[in-house]
Structure formats: C-alpha cells, structure tokens
Amino acid sequence: MNFSLTFFLTKQNPSHKLHSLNFLFTLFPKSFMTTPTSEHEDDECICSDTNDLSLLEQPLSSKNSPSCTLSKDLYIERAWAHWKKLGQPKFIVAPMVDNSELPFRMLCRKYGAQAAYTPMLHSRLFLENEKQRNMEFTTCKEDRPLFVQFCANDPDILLEAAKLVEQHCDYVDINLGCPQRIARRGNYGAFLMDNLPVVRSLVQSLADNLHVPVSCKIRIFPDMQDTIKYARMLEDAGCSLLAVHGRTRDEKDGKKFRADWNAIKDVKAALRIPVLANGNIRHMDDVLSCLEETGVDGVLSAEPLLENPALFAGFRTAEWVDKEEEGIEGDLLDQADLLVEYLKLCERYPVPWRMIRCHVHKLLGDWFKIHPEVREDLNKQSKLTFEFLYDIVKRLRELGTRIPLYAKSSHAAFSPKGFTNQAVHEF
Ligand SMILES: Cc1cc2nc3c(=O)[nH]c(=O)nc-3n(C[C@H](O)[C@H](O)[C@H](O)COP(=O)(O)O)c2cc1C
C-alpha cells in the first residue's frame, strides 16, 4: 500500500527513519507494506476440551506480533489508516453461508450497505478443490470493501487459502463464531474458543504473511473478563478489525436470546482497533442506537437483510412499522421489486441455484403465506430457470398481492446508485 511507508515516515523523527524502516519491515514483512492489486479490479477432528484461557495471560512471541509498545502503536495506526482508506463503512452485510453471495451483496450495496462479507469459505476445501473455489467465491470490481471469510484450524492451510483471495478483498476474516454442530465436528468457528493457541496461530499466520489485514468475527464468553482477554489476545496477535456478535456460543437462537450490546461496548472500550457490532438489528433505528450505545465503528446485519435487503437504506418490513406515524411511505418499494433486481444480478453474476432458491423463499415468504399454492409450485420445480422465477413474481402481482416495505419519507432518497438513507448520512 502506498500510504504505508510515507504515512509512517512522516510520523517519525527523520533521524529515526532508517531504524524505523527496518523495524517496520520486521514488523510487517508483507502486511500493509505493498500495493495490493485489489484496487484494480468434513473434518473429523473432535474439538479440544481444553479451556485454555491461561493463554490470554501469556506474552506473545511471534516475530511480527505487535508485542512491544512501539510496534503496537504502529500496528494500530496501520489498522486505522486502512479502515479510513475504505471510508469507515458503518453499514455492513454480515457473512452468511449460501446467502451473502455476490449478487446479494451487490443488491444490499445498492440499498445502503457500505461493505460486505462473503459467506464462510472452508479453507481446506477451498484450497484443495478448484471447482468449489470457482463456484463459492465470485466477486467484481464494484464489490468493495469486501471481507472474505474463512473457517480454519490449521494456520498453514488458512494462509494458502487466504493467498488465493487477498488480491480481491480488503480483509481476510476468520470465522471464530460459528456455533453449529458442523463447526464442532470440524473444530472451527466458536469451538476454537476452547483452543486459544490455535486461534492465535491462525491470526498471526495471516497477519505476518498477507498483504491485506486480518479481521476476526467472534462470539462472547459467558464471563465478560474472558471476553475482554480474548479480544485483547486477538488484537495482540495481529487482528486489525474485530466484529463481535453479542451472544455466547450456547445462545444459538437469535430470537430467544438478545445480543448483549453492553458486552460489545466493553470490548470496544478495551481495544484500539476498529470494532463492529452484530446482533439485535431489525431496522435503521436499531443501527443508529447500536452505534450510539456501544460506540462501535460499524454494524453488521445478517438475517434481517434476507427479508429486507434495503434495511440500510431506511426501509423496514411491516412488522416494525407504526402505520399511524406521520410521513411513513409504503409505495416506494416492495420485496418482489427487490427479488427482480436480485434475479437480474444473478443473471449477470451466476451463482448456484440453491442460493437463489433460498433468497426467493426469504424475500417472498410473507407473500407465499397469502398464496401457498405459488410456493408449492416453486417447491415442485426441481430445476429452476430465471423465466420460471420472473413468472412467479408476475403471478403474485396478478393475484393482487403487494406487501410493501416502509420508509419515513424524509429518510429514503433515490439517487442514480440506488436508495440512500438521508438521516443516516447525516449521522
Ligand atoms: C443464513 C445464515 C448464514 C450464516 N452464515 C454465517 C457465516 O458464514 N459466517 C459467520 O460468521 N456467521 C454466519 N451467520 C451468522 C451471522 O453472520 C450473524 O452473526 C447472526 O445471524 C446474528 O446477526 P443477525 O441478528 O443480524 O442475524 C449466518 C447467519 C445466517 C442467518
């Protein structure tokens, strides 16, 4: 990155330049030090039962880890310089397996999202299987800023997989939050909270060897102090941005357990790198409250975006609207409009049909409740075509169905790039 050297040197006493340069190269042999081309264009291991929180107390030993004060200051400056260069995105599409794929990301970007994560990619399968790689990871010039997320438990495999994508993204992200059974079987995601030496080695391996920064997405521990120590360990290992899902590994059901914004606030206060919040976001008022209450640098949304990809542009589903409120408009946009836009993006950026099917069900779920026969026809269709899907929308419209998305008229504004949220841009 061009900025890294000049930025660093201008901050230093000239007599220290040489020393500083050597120091910087030792610190970041690759990370942040070169221009990325990005601007152009069944695992069987059973998870370890060691709850090795003592690691959190240990000093760091990696040659490139920011373990002394000066190195840490530099590394924090780097982390912020990168974040600022990306425009400090606040509204971010969270990683979703089979759901945050390129056309969906592009749709959300059109409607206010300022950055996005890919779905989690399995580092070993991604590395070994070229066909899977080409199917599961696609991107385009406009798909930035982009976090490419991997699950992993082997630093060498993760690094090799990450090298294949680093030119196409702004962060390589490590999934440390997946609580599902498949993650327990594969010993990745939130189950690495039981094996912190592995977590640290994953982060260090990327931080020491990639050209782009490493980010992590975590869940919280039941004990707040453990969460803070965990987050600090990640920062010390070389993590440049941390996304915190404010639920524990056992709080799988997002509808049953509210995310703990206080825990996120405490992590933000304890760290020096950018921190993002995840959980409890239903609409834009929640986004603004979350930013204010936790002090984080940005907010991720996952499941609510599936029903309402225009959430970050100020639109909300009927569930979250007081229709008596003055200035609420329901004639600007609906989910069928968004599905048609999504399908057009899929024609342009092909993805597996299973992903498209997921989005049709999520976007038209409420419409199908009114006309279940249309859903049945969709379910019977084992091989989908775009023609068939456009026809589903046409049939629903001809049946007189319309479930609008609502926006405060003073908030949503259309620009040639799409809807933007005026209130939010003033934030
Ligand atoms: C369909 C779906 C797929 C998900 N896949 C991933 C994933 O690949 N990686 C990840 O870190 N989290 C994944 N998550 C979790 C979300 O990123 C997010 O942490 C969680 O849903 C809470 O955010 P929300 O309340 O906005 O949905 C997924 C969630 C959903 C609903």
The ligand as a MOL file (V3000), in Angstrom:
LIG
                    3D

  0  0  0     0  0            999 V3000
M  V30 BEGIN CTAB
M  V30 COUNTS 31 33 0 0 0
M  V30 BEGIN ATOM
M  V30 1 C -28.3220 -17.9520 6.8250 0
M  V30 2 C -27.2050 -17.5480 7.7500 0
M  V30 3 C -25.9170 -17.9270 7.4460 0
M  V30 4 C -24.8710 -17.5420 8.2930 0
M  V30 5 N -23.5770 -17.8530 7.9320 0
M  V30 6 C -22.5460 -17.3170 8.6490 0
M  V30 7 C -21.2090 -17.4310 8.1830 0
M  V30 8 O -20.9500 -17.9830 7.1210 0
M  V30 9 N -20.2130 -16.9020 8.9510 0
M  V30 10 C -20.4740 -16.2360 10.1310 0
M  V30 11 O -19.5370 -15.7600 10.7780 0
M  V30 12 N -21.7330 -16.1010 10.5780 0
M  V30 13 C -22.7620 -16.5930 9.8510 0
M  V30 14 N -24.0470 -16.3730 10.2570 0
M  V30 15 C -24.2880 -15.5740 11.4800 0
M  V30 16 C -24.4790 -14.1050 11.1090 0
M  V30 17 O -23.3620 -13.5650 10.4450 0
M  V30 18 C -24.7650 -13.2750 12.3540 0
M  V30 19 O -23.6660 -13.3450 13.2230 0
M  V30 20 C -26.0050 -13.7390 13.1170 0
M  V30 21 O -27.0500 -14.1200 12.2460 0
M  V30 22 C -26.5320 -12.6330 14.0430 0
M  V30 23 O -26.8070 -11.4680 13.2840 0
M  V30 24 P -28.3200 -11.0390 12.8770 0
M  V30 25 O -29.0700 -10.9070 14.1830 0
M  V30 26 O -28.1830 -9.7660 12.1620 0
M  V30 27 O -28.9000 -12.1580 12.0560 0
M  V30 28 C -25.1210 -16.7720 9.4490 0
M  V30 29 C -26.4500 -16.4080 9.7430 0
M  V30 30 C -27.4690 -16.7650 8.9030 0
M  V30 31 C -28.8680 -16.3260 9.2330 0
M  V30 END ATOM
M  V30 BEGIN BOND
M  V30 1 1 1 2
M  V30 2 1 2 3
M  V30 3 2 2 30
M  V30 4 2 3 4
M  V30 5 1 4 5
M  V30 6 1 4 28
M  V30 7 2 5 6
M  V30 8 1 6 7
M  V30 9 1 6 13
M  V30 10 2 7 8
M  V30 11 1 7 9
M  V30 12 1 9 10
M  V30 13 2 10 11
M  V30 14 1 10 12
M  V30 15 2 12 13
M  V30 16 1 13 14
M  V30 17 1 14 15
M  V30 18 1 14 28
M  V30 19 1 15 16
M  V30 20 1 16 17
M  V30 21 1 16 18
M  V30 22 1 18 19
M  V30 23 1 18 20
M  V30 24 1 20 21
M  V30 25 1 20 22
M  V30 26 1 22 23
M  V30 27 1 23 24
M  V30 28 2 24 25
M  V30 29 1 24 26
M  V30 30 1 24 27
M  V30 31 2 28 29
M  V30 32 1 29 30
M  V30 33 1 30 31
M  V30 END BOND
M  V30 END CTAB
M  END
